[in-house]
Every structure is written in structure tokens, then in C-alpha cells.
């Protein structure tokens, strides 16, 4: 099998970042993808290091 993590399915799947998201609890930022009306961090298990699973887009100010 071999492989490339790009475009993997599942909570720790890879893929290309679509935005930058911020944890709504602690403010940590992650590259994210849009999924089911929300944001999913890529490269981690689907949650922030604090355990929260809700993210909001980081705006350019």
C-alpha cells in the first residue's frame, strides 16, 4: 500500500488546508477544512489539544 496522507478520510486525515481556524475555547490555531457546516483541523485527531472540537475561522485584520 504505501502512501501519501493527502486526501485521507477520517478525523486524522490529511488533505489541503482550506482556511485557518481558531479553537473557540483556548484560541489555538490550526489549518482546517470545511466539513458538515463547521471546521475540522487537519493533522490532528479532530479536536484541539484542549479537547474542544469547535473552531471558528481566523479573520485577516
Number of C-alpha atoms within 10 A of each C-alpha: 3 4 5 9 12 10 10 11 10 10 14 16 17 19 16 11 16 14 17 18 24 21 23 15 13 12 14 13 17 22 19 25 19 14 9 7 6 13 24 29 30 21 16 15 15 19 17 22 12 11 12 13 17 17 23 17 18 15 9 5 3
